[in-house]
């Protein structure tokens, strides 16, 4: 009977080739089998012409990389275990001791923390710049500056930067430009064709958000056009041992065909609710790039027609933070939790005093809303009852 175990492991049956179906196949592997030693020695892990080890790619992850590259308008994509891992990958691939990077003042909090802690400890300096002032960017660029990060729109406070202006200044100073394109999702605008011959060098994307859409997957991506730049990132990716699970890749591949439908539906609902909140006495300001008067609206209008289902509100400064917390607690359909672009609407209060150098333009307590797929009318009623609950 024991021989049957060997036969089981080395069974000769191979399913016939040519199977085609709508969903891509799910391939799980650490070890990849080679037909002979010559093939093992000839295989280049950097090429998608073959396979060497599961960490370097399988048919499933290669397929997802190619589809994300197509979505972003790029040519080369690598996958990372989270959006933050993708941010870190770009920094570690492109920066060395003695270099400096520039971050927008409204940068994603963990990205700022990465710069303040690990990068600073490794001798990589950083400065913050005003994302709405492209003409002032030059003053922040020093002889050690190598990398400029752009967020469109900015984290939490939703300012939409002058992307073209920032890229233009960066080009004049020979900087590499990396964009956090999670909000745009490859749909709001084309990062590799901004018009006028302008483009970013790197588009980073938290696939956790719109490409997944299910609030159940953590993953990030880094997309480029230039082969040499891609190779620098790919080498760092390999040396850091970054990989993603086949089932997570499958989940995103399954969700990608509906990304445009989901993005547009959440955009419509978010704009409807944002406009309604503008009429509420307790709300001093609504921060949504597509609404006139929101910081950077003119930059959004010059580049985009779409907007993610995400916005923030500033409560009247006379309303204490404890009452704003009570408002969030009173919500029934909106749940309290981080992230966005999933099926359930979310609300999170933020303390901007720990996040921004200058609070003068943003008085009052802020709450960020992520709009899911509930009926907009039901969400409006939920917001109304929570506002009533705090008087």
N, C-alpha and C positions, 0 to 999 in steps of 0.2 A: 504493500500500500504506500510506503514512503516514496517510491519512485513516482507515484502520481503527483506528489507535490512538485517535484522537479518538472514533470510534464506540464503541470498547471502554470508554473512560472514561465516556462519556455515554450508555451503552446505555439504550434506552427500557424494557427489560423490568423489570417489578416483580413479585415473587412475589405470589400471591394472599393476601389477608388471611384471618384466621380460623384459622391454624395453631395447634393446641393439642397440647401434649405434657406429660409429667410434669416433666421438668427445665425450669427457666426458660431463655429464650434468652440467649446470650452476645453482648452488644453492645460493640464496641470503637470508641471515637471520641475524637478531640480536637475536630475541627471538627464542628459540628452544622449541618445545612442548614435554612434558613428558606424558606418559600414566597415571601416578598416582604419588602420593607423595612419595611412596617408591622408585620408579624409580628415581625421582628427587634427593632424598637424597643419593641414592647408586651410582649415576653417578660420575666418576672421570674425571675431565676436562683434566687431563694430558694424558689420554689414548685415543687412536684412536679407541677403541672398541665401542664408542658411542659419542654423541654430548651433549654439555651443554649450549653453548652460541656461537653466531656467531663469536665473537672475538677469541674464542679458536679453531675454525675450522668448516668447512662444508665439505660435500663430495668433492666439487671442490678444496678447498685448501688442504685437506688431499691428494687428488690425485696428485696435483702438488708437494707437499712436498715429496711424495714417489718417484716420477719420477726424481726430482732433486737429491735425495739421490742416486738413481741408477746411474744417470749420473756422479756424483762425486765419486762413489765407496764407499759411506758411508752407514750409517744405519738410521740416524735420521736427519731430516731437519726441521727448522722453517723458516717462511717467514717474511720479514720486508718490510716496504713501499718504501725503496730505498736501494741502495748499501751502502750509508753512514750510514743509520739507522742500517744496518746489522753490519758494523764496530763498531758503537757505542755500539750496543747490546753486542758484544763480550767483549769489554772493561769493560762495566758496570757490566756484569755478573761475570767476573773473577778477577777484581781488587778492592782493598779496599784502604782506606786512609793509607798512609805509603808505599804502593807498588810502583813498578817502572816497566815500560814497555820499550822495545827497538824497535825502528822504523828504517828501512833502510833510508839512506840519500836521496834516490830517491823515498821516500814514496809519495803516492797520497796526493796532497796538502791539501784537507779538513781533511784528517786523521791527518796530522801534526798539523793543526790548532785546531782540537778537543783536541789534547794532550796539546797544548800550552795554551789553554783557559780554557775550562770546567774541564778537568782532573787535570790540574795544580791547579786550584782553589779549587778542592776537595782534595788536598793533595796527588795526584797520580803523581809521577814524571816520566819523560821520558828522554831517551838518544837516540842519533842517532848513527848508526854504518855503516861501509862500507860493502855493501852487496856482494862485490866481494872478500872480505877477510875473509873467514871462520875461518882461524887460528887466526886472530886478534879479533874475536868476544869475546873470553873468557875475554879479558882485559876490555870489556865494561860491563860485568856482575858483579853486586854487590850483597851484601847480601839481598837487598830489591827487586831485579829483579824477576818478576814472569812470565812475558809474552813476547814472541818474535814474532814480526810480520815479515813476509816475503812477498815480492812482486816479482812475476815472470811472466813477465818481469817488470822492474821498470817503474814507471810513467814517461811519456814524453821522458826521455832519454834512455829508453829501455834496460838498462843493465840487463843481465840475471844472477842471483846470483848462487852461488854454493849451491843449495838447499839441497843436501844431506849433504854437509859439515856443513852447518848452523844447520841443524836438529841434526846432530851428536853431535855438541858442546852443543846445548841446552839440549839434553838428559843427557849429562855428568853433567850438572849443575841443573837438575831437573826443567827446565822451561817448561811451556806450549807453544806450537808452533801453531800460527794461520797464515794461508796463505790467501792472497788475490788472489784467483784463477780466477778472471774475465778474464784475458788474456788467460789462458789455457782452460777455459770453460769446464773442465772435459774431454777434448779431446786431448790436447797436451801431458799431462802426468797424471798419477794417483796419486793424493796427498796422498792417504792412502796406497799406495804401491810404495815407491820410490826405492825399491831394497835394499838388504842387511839388511832387517828387519827394515828399517826406514820408518816413516810415520809422517805426521803432525797430530796434535790433532783436529784442526778446519780448515775447508775450507769455506771461505766466498766468495760469488759470487754475483756480481751485475747483476741480471737477466735482467736489463735494456739493457744490451749489447747483447751477442750472443743468449741466450735463447729466448729473445723477437725478435730481428732481424728487428723490424719495426720502431724503433725510436719513439715509441708511448706509451711505458709503463715504469713506474718507479717501481722497485721492487728489493729486495735483498734476499739472503738466507744465512743461517748458517748451515753447515752440520758437523756432528760428527759421530764417531763410538762408543765411550765409553758411556754407558747409564748414568753413574753418571755425566759426563761432560755435556751431553745433558740436564739432569734435571736442572743443574745450569743455563744453558742458557734459558731453557724453563720457569723457574720460573721468571727470569729477564724479559723475553719477556712478560709474563702475567702481571707483576707488572708495566711495562712501558706502557701497553695497546696498543701494536703494532698489527696492523692488515692490511690486504690487501683487495681490492675490488674483488668481484667475477668476474666481467668482465675483470679486469686486469689478474687475474689468468687464465681465459679462453683464453685470447690472447696468453699467454705464452704456455699453453697446446697445442694450435693450432700450434704454431711455432716450438715446440720442435722436432717433427719428422724430420724436415729438417735441424736441427742445424749442423749436420756433413757435409751435402752438402754445406751449406752456408759458414761454417768455411773454408773448403778446397778450395772453389772457391775464396774466398777473400784472402786466403793465396797465391794461385797461382798468382793472379793478383798483389798482393802487392810485391811479390818477383820479378816479371818481371819489375815493375816500379822502385823498389829500385835499381835493377842492372843497369837499364838505367840511373837513376840519378847519379850513381857512375861515369858515363862517362862525365858528364856535368861540364864544367870549373868553373861555379859559385858555385858548390857544393863541399865543402871541405871534408865532411864526411857523410856517410849514416849510421844511427843507426838502425839496424834490427838484432835481435838475430840470425837469420838463415844465415847471411852473414859473412864469415870469416873476421876477423878484427874488428867486432863490439864488444863492451865490453861484456864479458861473453859468447861469441860464443861457446867456448869449453864446458862450462857448459850446454848450450842449447843442443849441439850435443850429450852430454853424457846422456841426459834425454829425449829428444824430437825428433820427426821427423816432427812435424807440427809447424806452427807459425800463430798467428792471423794476420789479414789483416791490420796491424798497423805498422808504422815506422816513424822515424823522420830524418830530414836532418839538417846539419849545413852548413850554407852559408859561403863562404870565408870571413875571418875576415875583408877584405878590403871593403866588401859591407856593407854600412850603414844600420842600422835597418829600416830606413824610406824606403829604396829601397826594403828591404824584405817585408815590409808591402805592398808596391806597387805591388810586385809580387803576393802576396795573393789576393789583390784586383783585379788583372788582370785575375785571374782564372775564367772560365765560368762554367765548369761542377762541379768542386770542390766548395762546398759551405762553408761558414765560420760558424762554430758552434762546440760546445763541444759534447762530447760523441763519440761513435763509434759502429761499427758492424751493422749499419743500411743499407738501400739500396742505400743511396746517399753518395758519397765520400765527405769528409770534410778536411779542412786545417785550422790550427790554429797556429799563431806565438806565441812563449813564450819568456819571459824574464827570463833567467836562473839565473841572478844575485840575484833574490829574492827567488830562489828555491833550490840552491845548496851551500854548504859551500865552495867548491873548484871548481872554474870555469876553472882552468888551463888546464885540460884535455879536455875541451869542449869549445874552443874559437869559436866566431862567433854567429850569430843569428840563432835560431832553429825554424823550422816549423815542426809540426807533421801532418802526413797524415793518415786518416782512409779511406780505400778503400771500396767502395760500390759494386754495381753490374753493373755499366756501362761497356761497352767494354773497355778492357785494352788499345787497340790502340787509342780509343778516349780520354782516360785519358792522355795517353802519349802526344798526340797532344796538349791537353790543357796545360799541364806542359811546353811543348816546346814554345808555343806562349807566355805564361806568362814570361818565362825566356827571350825570345826575347824582350819583352816589357820593361824590365828594363835594357836592354843592356848587 
